[in-house]
Amino acid sequence: ADQAKAAVKKAEASGEGQTGKMLMLDVDDDKRSKTTKRAIPTPNIPEPMPPQLAFMFTKISPEQKMYMWNIYTLIFVLE
């Protein structure tokens, strides 16, 4: 988790942290949504990270997304 935080800070410092409009959060000074005034949720990541749970906090690669889509399509067709 510390490595991920360090990578985000490094990306923000170098300007690589720019995301599309869909992924940007429109928040005010209190870290609340401007439209609904609700607090932005933060994940409860355990420290230290147990090896059995690390996979739940990793991003899915495009290859994994396509594999899952193919499996879902296969299940849909077989039904």
Residue frames relative to the residue before (quaternion, step in Angstrom):
aa qw qx qy qz dx dy dz
A 1.0000 0.0000 0.0000 0.0000 0.00 0.00 0.00
D 0.6380 0.5230 -0.3296 0.4591 3.57 1.05 -0.75
Q 0.6302 0.5306 -0.3353 0.4571 3.57 1.07 -0.71
A 0.6435 0.5179 -0.3240 0.4612 3.58 1.01 -0.77
K 0.6482 0.5090 -0.3178 0.4687 3.58 0.97 -0.83
A 0.6506 0.5109 -0.3150 0.4652 3.58 1.00 -0.81
A 0.6470 0.5168 -0.3208 0.4598 3.59 1.02 -0.78
V 0.6432 0.5142 -0.3237 0.4660 3.59 1.01 -0.78
K 0.6593 0.5024 -0.3124 0.4640 3.57 0.92 -0.87
K 0.6449 0.5152 -0.3190 0.4658 3.58 1.01 -0.80
A 0.6596 0.5037 -0.3072 0.4657 3.60 0.97 -0.84
E 0.6511 0.5070 -0.3184 0.4664 3.58 1.00 -0.79
A 0.6591 0.5173 -0.3092 0.4499 3.58 0.99 -0.82
S 0.7341 0.4033 -0.2339 0.4937 3.58 1.02 -0.77
G 0.5393 -0.6414 0.3987 0.3726 3.61 1.24 -0.06
E 0.5051 0.6587 -0.4245 0.3617 3.60 1.24 0.11
G 0.5786 0.6234 -0.3607 0.3827 3.57 1.22 -0.26
Q 0.3850 0.7262 -0.4890 0.2921 3.60 1.19 0.23
T 0.0833 -0.7948 0.6007 0.0213 3.56 -0.84 1.00
G 0.6327 -0.5183 0.4099 0.4039 3.51 -1.32 0.17
K 0.6883 -0.4924 0.3344 0.4147 3.55 -1.28 0.30
M 0.6176 0.5682 -0.3492 0.4168 3.58 1.07 -0.68
L 0.7407 0.4217 -0.2310 0.4692 3.60 0.99 -0.75
M 0.5518 0.6118 -0.4000 0.4016 3.59 1.24 -0.15
L 0.2831 -0.7383 0.5885 0.1686 3.54 -1.10 0.75
D 0.2632 -0.7573 0.5811 0.1399 3.55 -0.80 1.06
V 0.1216 0.8193 -0.5414 0.1445 3.58 -0.02 1.32
D 0.4314 -0.6759 0.5300 0.2759 3.53 -1.28 0.43
D 0.7737 -0.3630 0.2449 0.4579 3.59 -1.27 -0.23
D 0.6901 0.4644 -0.2718 0.4840 3.59 1.17 -0.56
K 0.4826 -0.6777 0.4169 0.3662 3.61 1.29 0.25
R 0.4941 0.6105 -0.4511 0.4239 3.55 1.00 0.91
S 0.6007 -0.5710 0.4253 0.3636 3.55 -1.17 0.62
K 0.4555 -0.6974 0.4791 0.2767 3.58 -0.91 0.88
T 0.7042 0.4721 -0.2861 0.4465 3.60 1.01 -0.67
T 0.8113 0.2501 -0.1284 0.5127 3.61 0.87 -0.86
K 0.3494 -0.7640 0.4639 0.2813 3.61 1.30 -0.27
R 0.4582 0.6637 -0.4608 0.3703 3.58 1.20 0.51
A 0.5375 -0.6171 0.4676 0.3342 3.55 -1.15 0.64
I 0.4693 -0.6549 0.5136 0.2950 3.56 -1.08 0.75
P 0.4058 -0.7345 0.4784 0.2589 3.63 -0.67 1.01
T 0.1798 -0.7548 0.6207 0.1125 3.54 -1.16 0.67
P 0.4779 -0.6826 0.4611 0.3050 3.61 -0.90 0.84
N 0.4003 -0.6871 0.5542 0.2458 3.53 -1.16 0.65
I 0.0035 0.8184 -0.5719 0.0559 3.56 0.30 1.28
P 0.3804 -0.7417 0.4994 0.2360 3.58 -0.69 1.04
E 0.1427 -0.7615 0.6269 0.0826 3.55 -1.13 0.74
P 0.5210 -0.3024 -0.7733 0.1976 1.69 -1.27 2.10
M 0.5770 -0.6152 0.4253 0.3281 3.54 -1.20 0.61
P 0.3409 -0.7292 0.5498 0.2232 3.62 -0.67 1.03
P 0.5576 -0.6303 0.4128 0.3483 3.63 -0.93 0.76
Q 0.6284 0.5533 -0.3435 0.4253 3.61 1.10 -0.60
L 0.7427 0.3986 -0.2210 0.4905 3.62 1.16 -0.49
A 0.4530 0.7251 -0.4414 0.2723 3.60 1.20 -0.25
F 0.6288 0.5574 -0.3458 0.4176 3.61 1.02 -0.72
M 0.6260 0.5629 -0.3457 0.4145 3.61 1.10 -0.55
F 0.7403 0.3852 -0.2095 0.5096 3.58 1.20 -0.45
T 0.5502 0.5767 -0.4159 0.4379 3.60 1.17 0.48
K 0.5025 -0.6494 0.4784 0.3114 3.56 -1.15 0.61
I 0.4548 -0.6710 0.5187 0.2717 3.54 -1.17 0.67
S 0.4091 -0.7096 0.5185 0.2454 3.57 -0.91 0.93
P 0.6457 -0.5190 0.3748 0.4163 3.62 -1.19 0.35
E 0.6201 0.5381 -0.3499 0.4511 3.60 1.05 -0.66
Q 0.6554 0.5001 -0.3094 0.4739 3.57 1.01 -0.80
K 0.6172 0.5408 -0.3437 0.4566 3.59 1.05 -0.71
M 0.6782 0.4832 -0.2948 0.4686 3.57 0.90 -0.90
Y 0.6172 0.5366 -0.3440 0.4613 3.60 1.02 -0.73
M 0.6760 0.4823 -0.2969 0.4715 3.58 0.88 -0.92
W 0.6304 0.5284 -0.3355 0.4591 3.60 1.01 -0.78
N 0.6522 0.5076 -0.3144 0.4670 3.59 0.99 -0.82
I 0.6429 0.5094 -0.3239 0.4716 3.60 1.00 -0.76
Y 0.6540 0.5019 -0.3163 0.4694 3.60 0.93 -0.85
T 0.6410 0.5147 -0.3189 0.4717 3.58 1.01 -0.78
L 0.6404 0.5202 -0.3204 0.4654 3.59 0.98 -0.84
I 0.6532 0.5017 -0.3146 0.4719 3.59 0.91 -0.85
F 0.6417 0.5227 -0.3201 0.4610 3.59 0.98 -0.85
V 0.6853 0.4844 -0.2911 0.4594 3.60 0.88 -0.95
L 0.6723 0.5085 -0.3007 0.4460 3.59 0.96 -0.80
E 0.6163 0.5245 -0.3604 0.4638 3.57 1.10 -0.50
